[in-house]
Amino acid sequence: MSLSSPSRIVFIGAGNMARAIISGLLKQGIPAQNITACEPSLEKLHDLAELGLEVSTDNVESAAKADLLILAVKPQIMKSVCTPLHAAVQARQPIIMSVAAGLTLDSFERWLGPNLAMVRCMPNTPSLIGKGASGLFANSHVQAEQKQLVEQVMTATGLALWVNTEDALDAVTAVSGSGPAYYFLMMEAMIKAGEALGLSEENAKALTLHTALGAAEMATSSDVSPAELRRRVTSPKGTTEQAILRFQDCQFEQIVEQAMQACHRRAKELAIELGNT
């Protein structure tokens, strides 16, 4: 099974993440008529219908035709969305992928029934512009060709990597799922600091954002580590060294580690809270 074959991809929920995936699929040349988007109101699907997608307000009917069923609704309503799909997915046996944070495969098995090929995906917001980073975990019922299909779908939004355990998705959440906010915070701080040093807000923002973009592109295209790139621009007794030393005096690395550990703990707590709803 692959995207080159006429697979029916059904999205339950057509919010931002679903639309990011749909946009990537269309850019890859996947026929719009092979994609179904479901929402309670057709008004929210008007733009997707204009692109040629099949649109529906009937989740059960759409799931009954799916080869790949993508669950893209808020975690808080996932149980109420999944429960009516039980008979349809047990009969059809599609690959099922959730892009909802926090919900474990055990929860989906309770709502949808046993022995289904299921994948959990932890995407992030840069997926909306095709620069995302997603972690994927498949249960034991997912076959190699099914994993290939899921990977093709998610690489339409950026990087997609498989992890070996479901617990590892909590680490993915701490690194990439929540990661964009860490960089946004750093950008905020640099812009404010630039203004305090006398730059206009416009110039401080432009310099900060382009520096972040350039540094990221250098790091992704380089054959050396970010640590080595940092060393190469940190001249002894130079200006950059003074800034780095101040960061380290304030225990920058420890702050980052503690922040990510807090994120990791909260991801585990949410899995328990949401799974018990």
N, C-alpha and C positions, 0 to 999 in steps of 0.2 A: 504494500500500500504506500503510495507517495502522492505528493501534490500534483504530479504530472498525470495521475489517473483521476477520473471524475469523482473524487471523494466529496461527500456532502459534509460540510463543516457548519455546525449549528452553534450559535452563540445565544445562551440564555442570559440576557442582560446586554445592553448596548451602550454602556457608559464609556468613559474615557479610555480605559485599558482595552476594552473590546474593540473600540474604534481604532486604537493604535495598531492592534493586530490586524484588523481588517484592512486598514490602509497599507500596511506592509505586504499583505497577501496580494492585494490588487497591483501594487508596484512590481511584485514578482511575476505578474502575468496570470495569476489564478483567475479563472472566469468568475465574474460576479455572480452569475446564476448558480454557482456551486456553493454559495455561502448564504446561510439563513441567519437573520437577526431577529430576536424576540424581545419584545417589551410589552408591558401592560397596555400601552397606548400607541396606536399607529402614528399619531402625530409626531412622536419622538423618533420615528423611523423614516420619515418622509425623505430626508436627504439620502439615506442609504438606499431606499427604493429607487430614487432617481439615478443612482449609480448602477442599478441593475440587480441589486441583491433581492433575494426573496425575503419578505418581511412578514412577521406573524405576531399575533397576540396569544397564540395557542402553544404553550411550551410543550405539552404532552404530544401533540400531533407532530411538532417539529422534531422532538427528541426521537420519535419513532422512525424517523428517516435518516438519522445522523450516523455518519461513520466516525466523526470526531465531534464530541459534544463538549463545548467549552462553557464552564460555569463561571460567569463574570458578574455576579450580583454581590451586594454587601454581605459580609459574614453574618450580620445580625438577622438577615432574612433568608439565609441559605437553607435552613431546615424546612421552612414553609415552601420554598421553591422546589426543593429536591423530593420531598415526600410524595407529591403527586406523580413524579416521574418514575417511580419504582417499577411498575409493571412494564412500561415502555422500554426502559433501558435493559431490564432483564430479558425481554424478548429480542431486542435489537442487538444487544451486546456491543455497543460502540466503545471506542476509547473515550474516556472521560477525563478532562483536565480542568482543575480548579485554579483560578488565579486569585482566589480570596485568601487574604492573610489569616493565619492563626488556626484554621480548621484542619484537623488531622484526617488521614485516610480512614481511621476508625470511625469518625463521625459520619463520613460519607457512606461507609459500609452499613451503618445503622439505618441511614435514611434511604439508601438506594438498593440495598441488598448485597449479598456476597458474590464473590467470584467475578468481579468486574475488573477490566483493565483500567487502572486509574493512575493519573499523574498529578502531582502537586507542583505548581509553578509559583515561584516568588519573583515577580518582576519589579521594576522600579520606574519612577516617573519619566526619566529620559527616553523610555520606550515610546513616549508620545511623539518624539521627533526622530525615531529610528536609531537612537543611540543608547538603548537600554542595556541592562545587564540582568539576566534572569538565571535563577537556580532552579533545577528540575529534579524531581525524584519520582521514580516509577515503582509501583508495587510488583509483586512476582507474577502477576497475570499479564503484564505488558510484554509483548514479543518484540524482537529486535526491529522488525520492519515498522511496528507501531511507534517505537521510540524514535525512529528516523523521521516519521511523519510529524510527530510533535516537535522535534528539533527543527525541522524545516519551517514549521509555523512560527516558532518563537524567534528564530534567527531573522525573521522578517522585521523584528523590532530592535535588533541589535545582537549582542552576545548572549548565547544560551549554553549553560554548562550543567552537566549531570553531577549530582552528589550521590554518595553511596548509601546514606542513611537518611531517614526522614528527619531525625533530630538535627542533621546538618543544615536543614533549611532555616533553623533559628539563627545559625551563624551567618548564613546568607543574608538574612534579614538585617543583622547587625552590621554587615559589611556593605552590601550594595542596596538592599531594600530601603533602609533608612539613610544610607550613605549620602545621597544627594543633598540632604538637609545639612549635613556636616560641612560640606563644601560651601553651601549657600551662607552658612553662619560665618565661615572664614571670610567669604567675600564681603559680607556686611561689615565685619570688623575692619577689614583693610580699607574699605571705602570711607568709613568714619575716621580712621586714623589718617588717611590721605587728606581728608578735609581739615582735620586738626593741624596738619602740617602746612596748610595754606593752599591746597588745590581746590578748584571748584568741584562741586558735587559731580558735575558732568564729566570732568576730566578724571576724577578719582575713580568713578564707576567704569569708564571706558578702559582705563589702564588696568584696573583690577580684573575685569572680565576677560580682556584679551590676554593678560598674563596667565590667568587660570587655563584658558583655552590652549594657549601655546605650550604651557607646561604639561598639560594632559596629552597633547599630541606628541610632544617630545618623548614622554614616558612610554606611550603605547607603541611608538615606532622605533624606539632605541633597542639595541641589543645588550644594554647594560641596565642594572637595577636603578630604581629611583634613588636609593642611597648613594650610588656612585654618581648619578647625575647631580645630586646635591653637593657632593664633595667637589665636583669639577667646577661648580660656580661659587664655591666658598673659599676665597683666597685668604691665606693666613694674614691676620691683622687687618682684613678688609672690612667693608661695610656690611656685606652679607654675613660674615662670621659674627659680627656683633649682634645682629638680629637673631641668628640661630642660637648663640649662647644665651641670649635673654629668654628665648623660648624654652631652652633646656633648663635654665635656672628656675623657671616656673613650672617645671615638670610636665612639659607639653606631651611627651609620649605617654606618661602615666595617665594624664587627663583623658587622652584619646582612648586608651585601653579601658579605663573605668567607665567612660561613656558607652563604649560598645558592649561591655559586660552588662550594664544596666539595660540596654536595648535587648540583649540576648535573654536576660531574665524575664523581661516584660513579654517577650514573644512566647516564652513557655507558659507564663501565667495566662495569657490570652487564649492559648490553645485549650487550657483547662476550662476557663470561663465560657468560651464560645461552644466548646464541645458538650457542656452540660446544659445548654439552652434547649 
